[in-house]
């Protein structure tokens, strides 16, 4: 990514002159595509027929030049609008990023924490208005196709982009993304306020080597879990396309995932306009080496279902040459170009680009940006998103009449932070500001960051680290502590800190190897202000640089440590060469905090993360813990003043192992935008009751979490769906200032057919003395099944508000078809016959009422392997990975370790199978043993696999089998590096 620079006025005026003149040139001709009264298909066809081949190809690029002879204006895809208008790339100005200044709503995971789709729809509408407002001021920079929302499931809490997603649950993700998308689009039945594009298809939940790693998705996980995050918004018309992600799925890069042209488009009758992720088509040749040359890669991208190439900034020349080369070589036909251009034009027509008046949303002006209404909505949303995790001490809500002296303490007490996909806040109400305003002028509200101030002495030389100026290399040169630099240490999360020099006020920065103190905040595409302090057995410290570096491992984070040269200059090196430092604490943040808290009526400790530190795009976390110094701060304040509220402000699950049991009151919020302080004061003092709920499981630690690259949640037993352990906080958890009673759970019917609908009603009563919100959640569990079923799964929810003593009948509905599983034995959805537990409660771990539903589905018959069966449709496996059958389509099973296996359960062998055939590919000879009952069971036969000439060169091999009748489990046990695409038994 590039540094952000504003578009020059001259560039804007020159380009706008060209664009505004274009429609006038064709006004007299009045071609049919300019007539809004004509059907969309007619208008698209008319414009398409007028385009030359070169003009068509130009519309395949993200930066689409104007076509003056037809009055087609310039258009740029991809304004970022995840939780407000964030940024866009400038056309004709070096393709630099321009930050938006406007309403920054709570981070996406915070929006979902409201469990309030209607509120999220309003937020989406406000963001859509502000996109149009920016577009009205500068239509070149601010395009109206927006890349939002992110619907990747929050499968692993260590994902660096956790803040961008909604939930680990596909139903909740679908509900929130649909609401946000509908808001972005507007209410017009035809025209689009903006055109939302869902990110990032598919199974994109790790940043580690994201262009090289493959998310292995067995069919059930792919269909029941990952696809279900994307389908609702597409099926309901709340999104106009998807973005292909960088990663691979089952060995094939998502840039050429055939789902983009097939499955995803089958979910809707509307036209979709799919885009590549930035630069991803180039990655197909380097670093992925999936295609031998870029002509093949770009042709495959288009044929797979990507309509827009997000490559080469505003310079389409490379793409144009590659597309033309593909046409000349027969890799593409002009019909392939036309198909994608129809998709592009369909969306642009709906955006009003070719209407004389620009369509109904063209009237939205820049006055909507940061409007009073949006400020009010932002404050409401931030408050409704907050989750009360603990209140065992009963500290909250604070009484504003009795609490007149408050100490607001912590690294986030008087600052607000945004993230990579957040815009610029026009104003900021910090926690300190919000509490001061709420209590008024007569209160005594004090604030302190309470950071440790330290000096570092190089043990070998006896010299202290010293900063002499922002442009000078940092050196260990001071002979005494008095002459040394002092650093305020903010220990954020996952053990990663920032070090701010107190003399210059600047952060220590990696600067690609030569350290400077020249940064105001952590930021940029490569965040170089990140360090870990590693305590050694002798009490000294190694300082690890934890920022980014580009190297042959592809955007990796190598283990570089701070070294000290002979002249004292700090540099980077291997751990073996790291300098050892004595860390001398000059001022204890914990002691400062305790002193301030001790004299107050109440203390509010605001701790958490910096969205640019320890985890974000291109950078996963390794652990979940809040920084130790922040935990020490909490411990000191809690001990000094038992009337302490801990506010945890971050975008992902965070643990506090040192103080978890000591904290009596814990309130969680994401980085929630400009109104954070007001919203926090609203909740702390009881003007707004906390009603937010967690949208993912908070595990007790990272211990026991699977490899972040293991996507098979059914096998790892993770997310609330399959986790059987005791979480720190369960999915759906959140407390209130009042209590609620549930009674009278009833069903519309105790039995249901696969095509039926289930309606559950339950009485919810506010049994406390304060008004409050409850999120009523309905879960199901299937008691018997051919496959592993979730422990429980969310089927419906509703957020309700109740006054003290008030009762509401809550109606929750779902379709029996929602209970279907993907039957790998027949490659289709099926609803099994089974009893289901129906559970209603306040979280996945707090069931208040339950009943039973009998589903009159079917029993899945024994497997029939006598018909061709995809090897990837196994029932169980060990060691193998899923790979691409061909570069265009299909999944196969690949293995690399002796003894790896796949299993097919409940196989009907009839009177006895006598043979087996399999489609195999291998670069060297191997074998497949067919075993009965287990991986070490009786060998029925062995398939000898020859070298076939390559991993995509399949050959059918056969073997005889010892006769075994009845119903049994069959295992295929592998030796050699080979691939299997299908198998068939013979009799």
N, C-alpha and C positions, 0 to 999 in steps of 0.2 A: 504494500500500500504506500501511497505517496503522502508527503506532508500536505496539510490543508492550506490553500491560498484562495482568496476571493477572486471571482471573475472580474476582470477589468471592465470599467464602464464603456470604454471604446469598443471592446469586443462584443458586449451585450448590444449596444446600439447598432453596430454594423450588422450583426447577425439578425437582429429583429427587423431591420430595414428590409433585408432580403426575404425574410419569412412573411412579413406582413404584406409585402408586395405580391407574393405568390398567388394568393386567392384572387386578387384583383385581376390578374392576368387571364384568369379563366372564367371570371364572373359572367362575361357575355355569352360564353359557350354553354354554360349551365348544363354540364354533363349529368347523366342520371345518377352517378354515385354521390352527387351533391344534394340530392333530393331526399330529405328525411321521411317523406311519405312513402317511399318505396320500401319493399321488404329488404331485410339485411342481406339475404343471399343475392338479390338482384344488384344491390349496390356494390357488394364485394366483387361479384363477377364482372360488373362493368369496369371498376377500377383495375382489377387484375388484368383484364383484357387490354387495357391501355398502356400497361407497363412494358418496357423493354426488358430483355433478360438481365441486362446490367442493373436496371432499376430494381427488379425483383431481388436479385442477389444482395443489393445494398440493404434491403429490408430484413435480411437475415441477421444483421449485426445489432448489437446493443445500442449503438449510436447511429441512428438512421437519418442520413442527410435529407434535407428538403429536396423536393422535386418541383421546382418552380413552374415548369410547363404545365403541370397538372394541379398546382395549388396544394400539393402535399407538404405539410409543414415538417420541420425537424422534430424528431422524437427521440428521447433517451429512456431506455428501460432502467428500472431499479432504484427508485428513491427508497431509502431505508426508513421504515416506519413501525418498528417493533413495539414501542410503547411511547409513541410520540414521533414527530418527524425528526429524524436523526441527522442524516447527511446525504449528500448526493455528489456526484462527480461533475466538475465543470467541463463543459464542451468548449473547445477552442481556447483553452487556457491551461494547457499542460495536463489536462484531465486530473486536476487536483480535487481533493475532497473539501466541500464546503459544509460546515456544520450549520444546522438549522437552529434558529433562536425561537423558542416557542414553548408550548406546554410539554413538559416531560412527566409522563405518568409513571406510576410504580412499574418496576421491572415486570416482565411477562409472568414469571412465576408468582409474583405478587398479585397480578390481575386475576390469575386462576385461583389464588387463595381466597378470593371473595366468594367462590362457589356461587356466583351471581351472574348468569349469562346476560340478563337484561342490562345490568350495570355495565358489563364489559361491552355490550353492543353500543351503549352510549359513548363509552370511551373510544371505540373504533370509529364511530361517527364523528366525534370531535377531532380525532387524528386525521380522518379523511377530509374534514373541512380545512384543517390547517395545511394539508398537502395542497389542496386547491388554492388556499390563500397564498402560499409560496409560489405556486404555479402562475397565479395571476400577476405576481410581481416579477417573476423571471421564468417564463415557460421553457427556456433553454436548459437551465440547471435543474429545475424541479419538475421532473416528469411525473405523470399520474399513474404509471404502473408502479406498484409498491411491492417490495420484497418483504412480506410479512403476511401472516404470523409464522413463527417457528413452531412446528408441531412434532418435532422429534421427541420421543418418549424419554422421560427422565429415569431411565433404567438403572443408571449407576450414578450415585451422588458425587463421584469424583470427576465427572465430566466437566471440562473447563467452561462449557457454555450452558451450564445448568440454569443460570439466570434467564436464558433466552426461551426456555421451554415452559410448558404448562404443568405437566403431571407425569407420573409414571403409569397412569391409568388411561387407556385409550378412550373410554366413554367420556371422562371428564375433559380430556384433551379435545375430543371432538366437539363437545358442547361449547367450550370456551373459544376454540378456534372458529367455529361456525358463527358465534356471536360477534367476535371481533371482525371477522371477514364481512359479515352482513353490514356492520356499522361502517366499515371502510368503503363498501360499495355504494351505500345509500339505498333509498327506498324505491327508486324509480324502477318500473318493471323492465325497462330496456336499457336505459343509460346507466353508466357507471360513474360514481363520484371518483373512485379510484379503482384500479384493477389489481386486487391482491393476489400474490403468488406465494404458495406454501413452501416453506423451507424445512428440511433438505431431504429429498427423496433418495435413499431410504436407509433406515437403520444407521443413522449418523449420530453416534453417541460416544465417540472418543476423538480426541485431538491428536493423540500420539501418532505420528507418521500417517496422518489421515488420508493422504493420497496413495498410500501403499498398503494399508491394512484392509483385510476383507472381513466383513461382518457375516459370519456363518449363520444362516437362518434355516433351520429345518422347516418343512412346510407349515407345520402348525404355528410355530412362532411367527413366521412371515405373514401368514393369512390372518391369524386370530389376534395378533398383537401389533406388529409394526405397521401393517397396511391399514389397520383399523384407526390409527391416529390420523391418517390422511383422508380416508373415505368420507367421513361425515361432511366436512366443509365442501368437498367437491360435489358430493351427491345432492347437497341442499342448495347448490348454486352460490355458495358463499366465497368461492375462490375461482379465479380464472386460469389457473395453471399451477404447476409445481416447478421447483428448481431441482435439477439433478445434483446430488451431493458429490463430494470429492471421493469418498471411500468406495471400496468395492463391496459387492454383496455376492456371496458364493462364487468368488473368484472373478467377477466381471465388474468393471468400473460402472458406477451408476450413470455416468455420462452417456453410456450406450446401453442402459438398462431397457430391455424391450417393453417393460411395463409402461414406459413413458408414452409409447405409441399405441399400447394395447389396453392393459388392465385399467390404468388410471382413467383413460378416456371412456371406458365402458361404464364407469360409475355415474355418468351424467349424459344427458342429451344435449348439453350446451357445448359450444366450441371452447377448447382449452388452448392456451398459448404458453408452452413450456419453455423454460430458459435454462441455460447451463449456469453452473456456479462460475465465479470469476476465474478465467484462465484455464478452467478444467479441460476443455478440448485439447489444449496443448499438452496437458499432463498425460494424455493417452499414449504419447510417444516418449515423453521424458517428464517425470521419472518412472512412470508405470510400465513403459516398454510393452504396451499391449498391442500396438500396431507398429509395423515397420517404418511407416512414413506418415506424415501429417495429412496427405491427400486421403489415404484410407481412413485415418482417424476422423477427419471432419465429415467425410461421406457417411461413415457409420453413425456418427452423432446425429446427423439429420435424419437418417433412415430409422433410427431407434425411436425418435419422437421428440427430440429437442428442436424447437423452432427458432431459437435466438441464441447466437453465439456471444457470450460475455467474454470477449477476448480483445487484447490489444487496445484497450482504452477506447479512444475515438478514432482509431485508425483501422478501417476495414480492409485495407489493401491486401494484407496477408490472407485473411479469410476469403476474400474475393478470388484471389489467385488459386487457392486450394479448391474452392468449389468449382471453378472453371476447369481446373485440371481433372477433377473427379468426373465432371460431365464429359470431357474429352476422352477419358479412359473407360467410360461406360459404368463407372461406379455409382453414378447418379443419373437420373433422367430429369428432364425439365418438370415432369409431373411431380417429382419429389419436392422440387423448389416450390411449385405452385401450391402444394398441400400446406406447407409451412407458411407461405405468404397469406393464404386464405385465413389461417389461424391468426396471424398477426393483424391482418386488416380487420377481421371480425371484432377483435378487442378494441382496436383503435376507433372503429366506427362507434362502438358503444361508449367510448370515452368522449365522443363528440368531435373528434379531430376533423371530420369532413362535413360537418353541419355548418351552414352559413353563420349561425349564431354561437357555435361551439357547444351546443347542447345545454340542458337546464343547469348543470353544475358550473358552467363557465361564469355564472353571475357571482359566485362566491369570491369575495375580495380578501385582501390581506388583513382587514380589520378583525377577522375571526381569530387571528393568531394571538394566543395568550389573552383571550377575551375574559371578562369577568365571569361569564358562565363556565368557561373551561377551567378557570381557577377554582370555582366552587366544586365542579365535578372532580377535579384532581384531589381536593381536600377530602371530599366524601369517599372517593375510591381508596385513597391511602389509609383512611381510618377503617374502612370495611375490610381491607386486606390484612390488617394486623391480626396475628394469632397469639392468644394468651396460652403459652405452653405450660406454665406453672403459676399457681397462686396459693400454694399450701400455707403460706404465712398470712394470707388474707390481707396483704398490704394494699392491693388495688381493689377499688379505686381510691386514690388519695382524696381526702376531703379538702377542697380549696380554702375553706374557712379556717381550718385548723392547721393547715400546712402553709406557713407563711415564710419559712426559711428553708430553701432547697438548694442542695449542692448538686450541680449537673456536671458529671465527671466522665472522662474517657476520651479516647482518640477521635471519636465521632460526635462529641458533645456539641461542637459549634462549627460543624462543616457538613456540607451535603456533597455527595459524590454521584457522578453519572458513570456510564459505561460506554463501551465501544459503539453500541447501537442506541445510545441516548443522545439527545440533542443538547443544546446550551440553554440552561435555565435563565430566564430574564431577571429573576430575583430568587432569593433563597431564604426560606424560613427554617433555621436550624432548630434542633431540639432545645437549645438554650433560649433561642428567640421565642419559640412557641410557648415554653413554660413561663417565661417572663411576661409575655403578653397575656396569657391566661390568668395569671395571679395578680397582674396589675401593679401599679406604681408603689403600692404600700408594702409589697413583699420584698424579701431579701433573697435574690436568686444569684448564686455565684457559679462560676464555671472554671474548669481546669482540665487540660488535656491529660495531665498527670503521666507524663512519659519519663522513662529512665533517661538520664543524661549521662553519657559515658565517654571515656577516652580509651583509645586502643594503643598499647605499647608493643612494638615488635620485640619479642623476647631476645632474638639473636643479636640485635644491634642496640637494644635499650632505648630506641627512639620511638617517639609517639607519631601517629598519623597526623599530618598537618595539611590544612587547606590554605593556600595563599591567595587564590583568586579563581574565578569561575572558568578562566581559560587555561589555567596552569595545571599540569599533571599533579595528582595528589601523591604526596611522598611521606615516608616515615622519617622525619628529620628533627623534630623538636626534642631537645634534651630533657625538658622537664614538663610535668603535667600543666604547669602554668602557661607554657607556650604552645601547648598542644591544641589541636582542634577538639571541640566538644561536639558530640553527636547526640541528637534526640532520636531514640530508637522507637519505632512503632513496629511491634511484633504482631503482624496481621494474622494470617491463618496458615495452616500447614507448615508452620515453622519458618515462614518467609517474612523478612523484615525489610523496612526501608530505614536509611540512615541519613538524617538531615543535619548538615553542618550548621551550628548555631551562629557562626560568624557571618556567613553569606546567606543563610536561610535556604540553601540549595541542597538537593539530594545527591548523595553519592551515586555515580552513574557509570556503568560498565564501559560505554563508549568504545565497544569492539576491542577492548584489550588495554587501553590506556585510561585509567580512571580519572574522571573529572568530578567536580561538584558543581553541576551546572543546570540541574533540572528543578523546576518548581513542583511538579507532580509526576507520579508514575504515569506513563502514557506512551502513545505512538503504537505503531504496529509491532515493533520489537521493544518490549518493555525491559529496559536495562537497569532499572533501579532496584532490583530484587536480590536479596542476600539471605543466606542462612548462617547462623552462628553455631558452630558445632563444638560443644564443650568436650575437651579431652580429659582422660583420667587424671592428668596432673593439674587440672584446673585452668589450663590455657584454652584458647579458642582458635579454631580454624574458621576462616570466613569464606564461605562458598558463594561464588557468583551464581545466582539462580535465574538470570535473565536469558534472553534468547541469543542464539547464534545460528546463522545459516551455514551448513556444511554439507558434506557428501551424504550424510544420513537424512537429509531433506528436512529442513526447518526443525532441527532437533535442539535439545537443551543439554549440551554436554556438561560433564562434571568438571567445571573450572573453578579453581580456588585462587584466592588472592595471594600473590607472591610479593616479595620485596627485593628489588635489585640492589646492587652494591651502592648505588647513589641514593637509595631510599625510595625510588619510584615504584609505585604499586603496579603490578601487572597480573596477568592470568597464567595459570599453569596447572599441571596435574596435581592430584592430591599429595603425591609423594614430595612435591616441591613446595607445598603450601607453607606460608609463614605461620608461625605460632604467635598469638597475641595474648597479652594480659588485658583483660577487660576491667577497667576501674570505674565503678559506679560513683559518679559525682553527686547525683541527686536521684533518690529513689521515687519513682512515680507512685508506687503503692503507698509509701509513707506520706507523700504529699496528699494523695487522695484521702487517706484515712483521717488526716488532720482536718481536712475540709469537711468531710462527712460527719465527723464526730460532733461538730457544733451545729448541725442542721436538724430541722424537724424530719426531713426525709432526704434521701440521696437517690439520684437517678444516674445510673452508670450506663453509658452508651458505648457499646463495644461492637466489633464486627470486622468486616472485610473492606478492602479496597478492591473495586471490580477489576482493576488492572493488575493486581498483585496475587500471585500464587495460583490463580486459575482464571482463564478466559480463552477466547478463540486462539487455537493453536497451542494451548497449554493446559493440560489436565492437572488436577491435584493428585498427590499421592496419599494424603491423609485427610482427616475430617476435623482436626482439632483447632480450636481457637488458639491464637498465640499464647505462649506461657505467661508473658508479662501482662497480657490482658486478663488472664485467669488470676494471676496474683493480685492485680488491681481489684477484681471482683471480691476476692477473698478478704483483702484488707478493708474495703469499704463495708462489706457485709458484717465483718467483725466489729467495726467501729460504730456502725449504725444499723440496727436490725430492721429499721424501717427503710429498706433499700429495694428499689426497683431496678432490675437489670434489663436493659433493652439491647437485644441482639439484632444488628442491622447488617444483613448480607443476603445473598441470592442463592444459597444452597444449604443443605443440612450441615449443622456444625455441632461438634461435641465440645464439652468442657470438663474433661475427666478429673481435673484437680479440684473443681468446685461444684460439680453437678449436684451433689447432695447437700451442699451448703447454701445454694441459691433457693430461696423460698418463692420468689416471684420472677418470672421470666417472660418477657414479651418479645415476640419476633416480628420483624418487618423487613421487607426488602429495601434496597435503596429506592425510595418512593417518590422522588421528585421534589419540586420546589415547595410543596405544602407539607412536607414531612413533619416539620416542627409543630405546625398547627394541629395536624391530624394526631400526632403523638400526644400532645397536650389534651386533645379531645378525649382520647381513650384513657390516659392516665388519671384524669380528673373526673371521669365518668360521664362526660357529656355525650360520648358515643360508647356504647357497649362493644367489647371485642366480639366479633362474630366470624372472623376468618378461620379457615381450617387448612391443615397441611395437605398438600397435594402429592406428597411422596413420603416414603418411609424414612424416618430418621433412625439409622442404626446406631448402636452404642459405640462403635468404633469401626475403623476400616479393617480390623482383624476379622477374618472370615469372609470378607467380600471376595468374589471370584476375580480372576484376571479381567481387567477392564475390556479386553477384546473378546470375552466370552459372552455372546449374545443370547444363548439358549437359557432363558429364565426358567423353563420347565425342568431343566436338568440341574442348574445351579441352585434352584430354590430361592430365588430372590425376586424383589419387588413384593408388595403386600400380597400379590396374587398367590405366590408360592412359598413365601417365607414363613417358617414355623417357629422361629426363635422369638425372643422377647425384645422388641425394639425399644429404643429410648423413647420415641414417640411414634405411635402408629399412624398410618395413612388415614386422613380424615380428622385427625385430632385437633382439638381447640376447645378452650374453656370459655366460660361466660361469667359475668358478674351476678348472674342469677342461676336458678336451677330449673330443670325441666323434667316432667314426668310423661311417660309414654303409656298408653293403654289401648286396648281394644283393636289390636291388629286384625284386620279381616281381609279376605280375598274375594274378588268378584266370583270366583269359582275355585274349588279345590283341585280341579283338573283342567288341563288345557291341551289342545291339539297343537301340532307344530305351526299351524297357520294362525293361531289365536293370539289374543292379547290378555295380559295379566294386569289387573288393577288392584292395588293394595291401598287400604285406608288405615290410618292410625290417628288416634287422638293425642295431641301434644299440648301439655298445659304448663304454663309458667308458674312454678310453685314458689318462686322467690319474691323479693320485695322491690325488685328493679325491673324495668323493661329490658328486653334483650332479644338477640337473634339466635336461633338454633338452625343448624344445617341438618336436616333429617335425611338420613342415608339408608338406602335399601340395597342389601347384598344378597347374593344367592350362593349356594354350594350344592353341587350335584353329588349325590351320595354314591352312586355306582356308575361306572364308566369303563369303556375299553381302554382309556388312556388316563394319564395323570391329570386330575382336575385341579383348578385353583382352590386354595383353602377357602377363599371367598372372593366374590367379584362384584363390583359396583354395577347396579342395573338402573338406578334412578336416584335423584336427590332433589331437594327443594330447600331453599333458605327461607325461613319464616321469621317474622317479627311478632312478639307477643308482649302485651302489657302484663303487669303483675296480676296473677289470677286468671289471665286470659287462656282460652282453649281454642285450638284450631284443629279441624279435621284435615289432615294432609293426605292428598291423593298422589300416589306414585304409580306410574304405568310403564310397562315394557312389553315388548313382543316376545312371544315364545321363540320366534326365530332368532332372537338375540342369544339364546342359550345354545345355539348350534356350535358344533366343533368342526374342524376341518378333518374329514375322514381320509387319511392317507391311503387306506386300502382301496378306495374307489375314486379318489381325487375330486371330492365334492363336499359341500356343506351337508351336515346331517344333524338332526335333533334326536338324541338318544332317548329311549324310554328309561325313565328314572324318577325317583323321588328327589325333590330339591328342598333344601332348607332355605326358607326366606327369613332374613334377619333385618330388623330395622333398629337403628341406633344413632348415636352421635359421632361414631367413628368406626373404623373397621375393627377396633379393639374394644368398643363399648356398645355391645348389643343390648337393647332394652326390651325388644319384643321379637318373638319368632313364631313361625308356623311352617307348615309343610305344603308343598305343591306337587301333585302328581302330573308328570308330563307324559302324554301318550305318544311318544316318539317311536323310534324303531330300535331294534337290536342289530348292531353291526354284525353281519355274518362273518364266518371265518374267512381268512384271506384266500384269494384265488390267485396263486402264482402260476397257474397254467395259462394265463393270458399275460401278454407283455406287461411288465411292471417296472416303473422307474426305480432305479436303485436309490435315488434320493428320498423315496417315499418309505424309508425304513421306519421301524418303531423305536429302535434304540441303537446306540452306537458307542464306541470308545475309540478315541485316537484319530479317527478319520476327520477329514474336512470336506465341506461342500465346495465344489469347483464348477466352472463353466463347462458345459458340454461342447458348445461352439462359441465363437465370439459374438454370434448374433442372438442365440437363445439357448435355453435348456440348462438344467443343473445335472451334475454328475457327482459321484462319490470319489474322492481322491484319498490316498493314504501315503504315509511316509515312514511309518514305524512297524516293525514286525509284530504281528499279533493284534493289530488293530482290527476292528470288526464292526459289522452292522447286523442288526437282527430284524427278522420279520416274525411277528408274533401270531399265534393262532392260525397257522397255515393248514388249510385242508389238503392233505396229501392224497385223499381219496383211497383208491386201492393200493396206491404206492407209486410215487414218481420214479421213473427209470432213468431220467436224464435231465440236464440243465444246460441252457445256453445263455451267454451273456455278451453284451456289447462292451468291449474293452479297448483301451488305448494305453500304450506304455512306451517309454523310451528304452527300456531294458526288460528282459524277461522276468516274470514273476509267477505267482500262483495264487489261487483262491480256493480255500478249503470250504466245503459245505458241511457244517456240523449240526448235529441234532441236539436241541435242548439247552445248550450253553456254548460259550466260546471254546470250552475244552471238552465238549461232548463228542459223541461218536462221529467219526468222519464218514459221511455218506459218499463223498466223491471229491475230486480235485480238478479244478479248471487250470490248465497250463496256459499262461498268458505269454505270448511271444512279444518281442519288440515289434511295434506296429509302425514305427517311423515318426512318431510324434504324439503329443498329448491330445491332438484333435483328430488323429488318424485312427478311427475305430474299426475293429474287426470283431466278428462274431466267433466266439470259441465255445466248444461244447465238451461235456464230460458225462459219463455214465454215473448213475447214482445207485447205491445199494437201496433195495426196496424198503420203504418205511411208510406204512399206512396210518390213517387216523389224523388227528389234529395235533400239531407240534409247533414249537418255535424253531425256526431255522436261522442259523448264524453263518455269515460269510466272513471268514477269517483270512486276512491278506498277508502276503509276503511279497515285497518288492514295491517299487514306486509306480503305481498304476492308477488308472481311472476306470470306473464302471458306470455306464449310463443306464443299462437296463438288464433284466434277466427274465427268463421264462423257463418253467418246468415243463417236462414232457413226460408222457406216460405211454 
